[in-house]
Amino acid sequence: MKMMSILLSCTALIITAGCGVQIPEFNVTIDNTVKELNLDRYLGQWYEIARFDHSFERGLTGAKANYSLKEDGTIKVLNTGYKNGKYDEAEAKAFRPDDKYPGALRVSFFLFFYSDYWVLDLDENYTFALIGSKKAKFLWILSRTPEMAPEDLNRVLNKAKSLGYKIEDLIWVEHS
């Protein structure tokens, strides 16, 4: 009986101790995308400042994305960088599936397999952006310049963290 009492006390202590720890929950939905996205202003070159690790970008330095409008109204995405010192590029297509969510795009690098490309934060001058999806494993910080002002970087990091992204997992991209 004494052993049962000790076991229950320990269990209660563990549960109580856990109540004070707040674990951020990933809670990104399409409603978290920016309410306005002027594609004409968004087009052009963006530097990848930080990203989560993915096999398709692993080891990539000098990563940039260039967005341009195609004649059919879709967006051409050209991702470039250097892998093991050699120039590398990947081309994709993107489109906005729903005018109700202007910051929610779909992007495809292969045939008809599309992924979410959600603009979660964008400053009014279109100089930096936070990109994610409904999956916690996708996150990018983009900037028009190879370096961001500290206050801008803090803004996007705080936004990402508030949405439940594990910002400590970001890989910081080298630009030379």
C-alpha positions as CSV (number, residue, x, y, z in Angstrom):
1,M,0.0,0.0,0.0
2,K,2.9,2.4,0.8
3,M,4.5,1.6,-2.5
4,M,1.2,2.5,-4.3
5,S,1.0,5.8,-2.5
6,I,4.6,6.6,-3.5
7,L,3.9,5.7,-7.1
8,L,0.7,7.9,-7.2
9,S,2.6,10.8,-5.6
10,C,5.4,10.5,-8.1
11,T,2.9,10.4,-11.0
12,A,1.1,13.4,-9.7
13,L,4.4,15.3,-9.3
14,I,5.4,14.5,-12.9
15,I,2.0,15.5,-14.3
16,T,2.1,18.8,-12.2
17,A,5.6,19.6,-13.3
18,G,4.7,19.1,-16.9
19,C,1.8,21.6,-16.7
20,G,4.2,24.5,-16.3
21,V,6.0,23.6,-19.5
22,Q,4.4,25.1,-22.6
23,I,5.3,23.2,-25.8
24,P,4.5,25.3,-28.9
25,E,1.9,23.5,-31.0
26,F,2.2,23.7,-34.8
27,N,-1.0,25.5,-35.8
28,V,-0.5,26.8,-39.3
29,T,-3.6,26.9,-41.5
30,I,-4.4,28.7,-44.7
31,D,-5.9,31.4,-42.6
32,N,-2.4,32.3,-41.4
33,T,-1.4,33.4,-44.9
34,V,-1.1,37.1,-45.7
35,K,-4.4,38.8,-46.7
36,E,-2.8,40.7,-49.5
37,L,-0.2,39.6,-52.0
38,N,0.5,41.8,-55.1
39,L,2.1,39.3,-57.4
40,D,3.7,42.0,-59.5
41,R,5.5,43.3,-56.5
42,Y,6.4,39.8,-55.3
43,L,8.0,38.8,-58.6
44,G,11.8,39.0,-59.0
45,Q,14.8,37.8,-57.1
46,W,14.8,36.7,-53.4
47,Y,17.7,35.4,-51.4
48,E,17.2,32.5,-49.1
49,I,18.3,33.6,-45.7
50,A,17.3,30.4,-43.8
51,R,15.5,27.2,-44.3
52,F,14.7,23.9,-42.8
53,D,16.8,21.0,-43.9
54,H,15.6,19.0,-47.0
55,S,17.3,16.5,-49.2
56,F,16.6,18.6,-52.3
57,E,18.5,21.6,-50.8
58,R,21.0,19.9,-48.6
59,G,24.4,21.5,-48.9
60,L,23.1,24.3,-51.1
61,T,24.8,27.7,-50.6
62,G,24.1,31.0,-52.3
63,A,20.5,29.9,-52.7
64,K,18.1,32.3,-54.5
65,A,14.7,32.1,-56.0
66,N,13.5,34.1,-59.0
67,Y,9.8,34.5,-59.7
68,S,8.5,35.6,-63.1
69,L,5.1,35.7,-64.7
70,K,4.4,33.4,-67.6
71,E,2.1,34.2,-70.5
72,D,-0.5,31.8,-69.2
73,G,-0.7,33.6,-65.9
74,T,1.2,31.1,-63.9
75,I,4.5,31.9,-62.1
76,K,7.9,30.5,-63.2
77,V,10.0,29.7,-60.2
78,L,13.8,29.3,-60.8
79,N,15.7,28.2,-57.7
80,T,19.5,28.5,-58.0
81,G,22.6,28.0,-55.8
82,Y,25.8,26.1,-55.5
83,K,26.2,22.5,-54.3
84,N,29.7,21.3,-53.8
85,G,31.0,24.4,-55.6
86,K,28.9,23.6,-58.8
87,Y,26.0,25.8,-60.0
88,D,22.7,24.1,-59.5
89,E,19.2,25.1,-60.5
90,A,15.6,23.8,-60.3
91,E,12.7,25.2,-62.2
92,A,9.1,25.0,-61.0
93,K,5.7,26.4,-61.7
94,A,3.3,28.0,-59.3
95,F,-0.2,29.4,-59.2
96,R,-2.7,30.9,-56.9
97,P,-5.6,28.4,-56.6
98,D,-8.0,30.7,-54.7
99,D,-8.5,34.4,-54.7
100,K,-9.9,34.2,-51.2
101,Y,-6.4,33.4,-50.0
102,P,-4.0,35.5,-52.0
103,G,-1.0,34.4,-49.9
104,A,-1.6,30.7,-50.5
105,L,0.1,29.4,-53.7
106,R,0.7,25.9,-55.0
107,V,4.1,25.0,-56.5
108,S,5.3,22.1,-58.5
109,F,8.8,21.0,-59.4
110,F,7.7,17.8,-61.0
111,L,4.7,17.1,-63.3
112,F,1.4,17.6,-61.5
113,F,2.7,17.1,-57.9
114,Y,2.0,20.3,-56.1
115,S,3.0,21.5,-52.6
116,D,1.8,24.4,-50.5
117,Y,3.7,27.7,-50.8
118,W,2.2,29.9,-48.1
119,V,3.3,33.4,-47.6
120,L,2.9,33.7,-43.8
121,D,4.6,37.1,-43.4
122,L,5.5,39.9,-45.8
123,D,6.6,43.4,-45.0
124,E,4.8,46.3,-46.7
125,N,7.8,47.0,-49.0
126,Y,8.1,43.4,-50.1
127,T,11.7,43.2,-48.9
128,F,11.4,40.1,-46.8
129,A,9.0,37.1,-46.5
130,L,8.3,34.1,-44.3
131,I,7.2,31.0,-46.4
132,G,5.7,27.8,-45.0
133,S,3.0,25.3,-45.5
134,K,0.5,23.2,-43.6
135,K,3.3,20.8,-42.7
136,A,5.7,21.8,-39.9
137,K,8.8,20.6,-41.9
138,F,8.7,23.4,-44.5
139,L,9.9,26.9,-43.7
140,W,11.9,29.5,-45.5
141,I,13.0,33.1,-44.7
142,L,13.5,35.1,-47.9
143,S,14.9,38.6,-48.4
144,R,15.6,40.9,-51.4
145,T,19.1,41.2,-50.1
146,P,21.7,38.6,-48.9
147,E,21.3,39.9,-45.3
148,M,18.4,41.1,-43.3
149,A,18.1,44.0,-40.8
150,P,18.1,42.5,-37.3
151,E,14.6,43.9,-36.5
152,D,13.2,42.3,-39.7
153,L,14.8,39.0,-38.9
154,N,13.5,39.1,-35.3
155,R,10.0,39.8,-36.7
156,V,9.9,36.7,-39.0
157,L,11.5,34.5,-36.4
158,N,8.9,35.6,-33.8
159,K,6.1,35.0,-36.3
160,A,7.5,31.5,-37.1
161,K,7.9,30.6,-33.5
162,S,4.3,31.8,-32.7
163,L,3.0,29.5,-35.3
164,G,4.8,26.6,-33.7
165,Y,7.8,26.2,-36.1
166,K,11.0,25.0,-34.4
167,I,13.2,27.9,-35.4
168,E,16.2,26.3,-33.7
169,D,16.2,23.9,-36.6
170,L,16.8,26.6,-39.2
171,I,19.8,26.3,-41.5
172,W,21.4,29.7,-42.2
173,V,22.3,30.0,-45.9
174,E,25.8,31.3,-46.8
175,H,26.0,34.0,-49.5
176,S,29.3,35.0,-50.9
